[in-house]
Amino acid sequence: MQKAERLNDIVHHLRRMHQAVTADTLAEVFEVSPRTIYRDIQNLIDSGVPINGEAGVGYVIDKSYHLPPIMFDADELEAIALGIGMVSNWTDELFAVKAQNAYKKIQATLPAPLIHELHQISTFSAPSSYKIPWEVSFTQVRECIRKRKKVRFNYLDLQNQTTQRTIWPLALISFSPVWLLAGWCELRQSFRNFRLDRLSEFVVLDNRYPNEKDKSLQAYLAQIKHE
């Protein structure tokens, strides 16, 4: 990795962290020595990046710091374009518009050579007749996850039995062409996955669910990792 690229990536890494990050941790992430990290951090500070901290304690960055325009290589641009195409074809119209807007913002920051690379992309996501329709609003479900709002719905299982569920929505997961809503189910008192196309009478409840570690997205991901 070139030094300039590593410095840029260090800034991005620190912006994602919610606590101080030690030089040893950064050295492990970027596969360099702690001494190199010390020099990199000093270079960033000297260039005006608002990083606070010291060796042995850890570093934090002022989250109000605005990064200069991000540069991508050809493969990164192709991956972004493919992802945006998949969002457009496999979610809903509102989310597709957001994806396209993001793509336009990215294009606006690119220099001429990368615009040329963008026009050479040959990996696409096409609309598919295999897409399974659903009654609920994909965007509304995403908002419930973001705002930690409980939801209630009727669920038709694979044995054609219908039950009413109240869940704490945690994530939307794609198993193309099926979308799953993952959450903590109050009826079963455990994590459950629900197919969006089998949900009906979807209602957003007024109350937010609490932030409990054993019922969080992290706990869900840890459970499925060991299944």
N, C-alpha and C positions, 0 to 999 in steps of 0.2 A: 504494500500500500504506500503510495506517495505521501510525503509529509503534509502537503497542503490538503489532501483528501482526509488524512487522519485528523488534522486539526479541526476541519469542518465536522467530521463525525464525532469528535470529542464534545464539541458544542452541542450537537443534537442529542448525544447520550446524556449529558448533564441536564439538558432541558427536560428530558423524560423522567428524570429521577426526582423523588420527593424528599430525599434526605441526602446528606453529604456522602460523597463517593471517594474512597481512598485511592491513592496512587496505585497501590498494589492491585486493587480491583480493576482500575482502568488499564493497567499493564496487562492483566490477564485477558481482558476483553479485546484489546487491540494487538495482542501478541508482540509486545515490545517490553523493554525493561522499565522498572519504576523510574530510573534516572532519565530515560527518554520522556516519560510522562511529565516529570518535573520541568524539563526544558520546554515541552509543548505547552504546559499550563502557563509558564512564564511568558512564552511567546504570545499566547492569546491575550494575557493580561496587558502586555506591552502594546498590543495592537488595539486595545480599547474594549476588549470583551470583559464584562463585569462578573468576573469569577472571584469568589471569596473562599478563604480557607488556607490551610497550610499542610505541609508534608506531615504524615503520620496521623492527621486528624480527618482530613477529607475536604472535598471541594464542592461548592454549590454555585449555581449561576443565577443571576437575577432574571426571573422568568419574563420580565417586561422587555428584555433585550430582543431586538428584532434582527433576525438573520438576513444576510443578503440573499438575493435570488438563488435558489438551489439549482445546481447543474446535474444533469443525468447523462449516463452513457447510453448507447443505442439499445442495449439489452434491457436496461431499466425502463426506458421509454416504451419499449415493446410490451414489457410486463404491465406497466401502468395502463396502456391502451387496451390490452386484453382484459384486465380486471374491470375497467370501466365499461367495456362492451358486455361483459358477463353481468354486471350490475344492471345495465340497461335492459338486457333480455330476460333476466331471471328474478327481478324484484317487482317493483311497481313503478308507475309513471312518475310519481313525485320523487322517488329516490333516484330514478334514472335521470331526471332533470338536474338533480344535485350533482350526480356523477359527471354529466356533460358540462355543467358549469365549472366544476373543478378542473376538468380537462382543458377547457378554454383558458383558465387562469394559468395553468402550467404552460400551455402553448405560448401565451403572451410573454413569458419570461425567457423563452429559449432564443439563443443566437441562431443566425441563419444556417450554420452547418447542421445543428440539431433539428431544425425545422425540416431540412432535407431528409434527415434520418427518419423523422416522423412519417414522411410521405412514402418511405420505402418499407414500412411495416407490412409483414405478410402473415401475421398470426391474428385470427379473428374469432369472435364469438357471434354465431348467427342465431336468429330466432328459431325456436324449435316447436314443433307440434306436440312434443312430449311434455311440455310445460303443463303442470297440473294446476288448474285454477282454484282459488280459494275465495271465501266470502269476506273474511276479515280484511281490515286495512293494514297492509304491511308497514306503512309509515306510522300508523297509530300504535302498532305493536312495538316498533322501535322506540317511540316516544315513551311508552310505558316502562320499557327497560331502562331508559336513560333517567326517568324521573322516579324510578322505584315505586310505581303504582301497582297495587294488587289488581288482578283481573279475574273475571268470572265468565265461564262459558260452558256450553254443552259440548261433550266430546263423544264422538262415535268411534268406538274402538274397532279392531280388526274382526271381532266376533259380532259386529253390528249391535253392540250393546251401548246405550247412551247413558252417561253419567254427567252430573253437574260438578264442575271443578272450580275451586278458587286457588290460584297459584301466585307465587312471587316470580314474575318473569325475569329471567337472567340472561338469555342469549337466543339469537336466531341462528340456526345451523343449517347449511345447505348440504343435502345428500342428493344431488341432482338426479331426477327433477323434483325431488321432495324437499320441502322446507320443514324443519322442526323448530318448535318453540320449547326451549328448555327452561325448567323452573322448579321451584320448591312447591310441591302439591300439599295443600292443607288436608285434603281428604286422606291421602296415603301416608302423610308425614314422611315423605322422602322425595328425592329428586325424580322427576319424570320428564319424558319427552313427548310432545304432542304434535302430530302432523297438522300443519295449517289448513290443509284441505278438508280436515275432519272436524274443524271447529265451527260452531254456530252460536248465535245469540251472544256474541262477544260484548261484554260490558266492562268499562273501566271504572273501578271503585274509587271512592274519594280518598280513602286512607292509603298512606305509603307503608310499605313493609320495612321493618327495622333492619339495621345493618348487623346481622349476626354471622359470625365467621363460619359456623358449621352449615349455614344455609346460603352461602355466597357463591358467586361464580367460580372463585378460586377453589372452593370446596367441591363444587360440581366437577370441575376439570380434573382435580386430583382423584376423585372417585372413578371417573371413566377411564383415567389413565391406568388404573390398576384392575380394571375389569377384564 
